[in-house]
Amino acid sequence: MSLQVSSMYSIEAEQLVLGGVLISPAKFEDVRAKVSGENFFLNDNRQVFEVMRQISESGEEPELGAVADRLTQIDSGKNWWADLAVIAKNTPSSLNVVMYAEKVREYARLREMYKSLTDVQQGLIDGSVPLEDRIAQAQKGFMELDSGEQHQGLIKVCDVMKEYYEHVERCFQAGEGITGLRTGFDAVDKRLGGLQPGQLVVIA
């Protein structure tokens, strides 16, 4: 494939995410909703984000001092204070930090797709595998790419039941079973339980 590795990540975007959090630690949860540590291409950036996550989960804000101290405890061979200070200094604002987080995630998705395509290519030329199996694996790989999702495996029954019982509880507490946004049409509301987030409802 002719696609260059450098076109599948953005160090600038990654550092703007980290710098945005260092400037405005309170925005970390908004950033975390869009991106995870494994989405970062550079290992150092990934490590910084993971430390931010750990600090946030401990109930503190991932401000520069706390992040630098924790990183120094993990790896004293690097001058984390200086590195983070440079990142924060080179970040003009935290205003678009969520947008850059989405960009980092998109690049990560691009790398996942590239890897999947590479795996498909390698599978196709593997002469030790029967032709039918190679075709089946290639089709599976293309289907995963088309859906935009990676295979997640089996779902535990207990997780499904937990979600079901939570839904029943919400309906019970709602009295009439309307857990979503009312449409103003009683018959529709009773059948749908109201309009739910993330749903596309077509009435025909």
N, C-alpha and C positions, 0 to 999 in steps of 0.2 A: 504494500500500500504506500502511496506517495504522501500521505498525511504526516506532517512533521509533529514530533512530540511537543515542541514548544507552542504549537497552536492549540494544545489541549489543556492548558492551565494559564493562570494569570497571577503572577507573584504580586503584582500591584493590587489586584482585587483582594487577595488574601491578607495583605498587610493593611489595607484600608479597613477591612473587617476588624482585625485585631486592634488597630489604632483607634477605630471608632469606639470600641468597647473600653479601651484604656482612657479615652477622653471622657466618655459617658458610661460608666460601669452599669448604670441602671438599665441600659438598653440591651444588656446581654441576653435576657430572656427572650426578647423579640428576635435577636439574632439566632439564638439557639433553636427557635421554632422553624428556622429556614435552613440551617446548615448544621452538620455534625463534624466532629474532629476528623473523622476518616475522609471527609470531603476535601481536606486540604492536601495539596500536592507536596509541598515541602515538609519534611519531617519536623523541622524546628517550629514552623507555623502550627502544625498539627499538635505538637507538644504544648505550645503556649495555649491553644484553645482548650485542650483537655484540662490543663491546670485551671483555667478560667471556670470551666464547668465544675470541677471539684470544689473550688472556692465558693461558687454560687450555691452548690448543693449543701454546703456546710452552713448556709444562712448568712454569709458575708458577701460583700460586693467585690467583684474582681478588679479592684483598682491596681494601679501600676506597682505600688510597693508590695502589696500582698502577692501579686503574681510573680514578681521578681524574686521575692524571698522564697516562695515555694519552689520555683524553678532552680534556684541556687542550691536548695537542699537536695533536689533530685540530681542535678548535674552541675557541680561546682567548677567544672573545667571551662565553662563559658561565662562571659561577663553579661549576664542577663539584664542587669540594670541598664547598662549602656545600650544594649540591643533594643530593649523595649522603649527606652527614651528616644532613640532614633525613629522607631516606628511611630510613636505618638507625635513627635515633632513633624514628621513628614505627612501626617494626616491633617488636612486643612479643617475638616469638620466631621462630626458624627451624624450629620443630617441624613446622609444616604447610606448609612451602614447596613440597613436591611436589604437595600437594593444590591449592594456588593455581596452580601451573604448569598442572595439568590444566584448571583453570577458565579460564585465559587461552587455552588451546588450544581449548576448547569454544566460547568466544566468537568466536574466529577462524573456527571452522568455521561458526558461525551467520552470520557476515558473508559467508563464501563462498557459503552457501546462498542468502542474500538477493540477492547479486549474480547468482547463477545464475537465480533466479526473475525478477529484473528483466530479464535478457537474454532469457529465454523470453518475457516479456511484450512486450518491444520487438520480438522476432522475429515474434510473432503479428500485430502491427498494422502490420508493414512491407508495404505494398501492392505494392512493387516486386518482391517475391519470390513465386513461384508458391505457390498454396495448399497443394499437396502437400508442398513443401519446408518450408513453415512448420510444418505438422503434424509432419513427420519430425523437425525440429530441436527442437520442443517435447517430443516423446516422448523424444528423446535426453537432453534436459536433465532431464526427470523421472526417467529411469532412473539418471542419475548421482547425483541427489539421493537416490534410494531406496537405492542401493548404498552411500552414504556415502563414496564415493571420487571423486576427480577423474580424468579420463582421463590416463593416464600415457604414452601413445604406444607406439612400438615398443620392444622390448627387444633389445639387442645379443646376437648369437649367442655372442660371446666371454664375456659375463657368464653366460649360461646354461651354457656348457660349463665355465666356472670353478667354478660351483656344483656341477655334476655330478661333476667330478673331485675336488672336496673331499669330496663324499659317498662316492665310491669309496674315497678314501684313508682316511676314517674307518672304513669297513667293513673295509678291509684290516687296519688297525691293531687293530680290535676282535677279530680272529681269526675268530670265528664269525659275524661280520657283524651282531652285536647292538650297535647304536650308541645305543639308547635305554634306557629303564627296563624291566627284565625283569618279565614278568607272573607267572612261575612255571610257565607252560605252554610247553614247548619248541616245539611245533608253531606256536603263535601267535607266539612270539618270532621264530622263523626266518622266518615269512611277513611280519611287520611290521617286523622289525629292532628290536623293542622299542618302547615307547611314546615318541613324540617330543613335545617341547614344542609347545604350540599345536594339537595334534591332538585331534579328537573321534572316537573309534573306537567303532563300533557293531558288535557281533558278533551275527549273526542266523542 
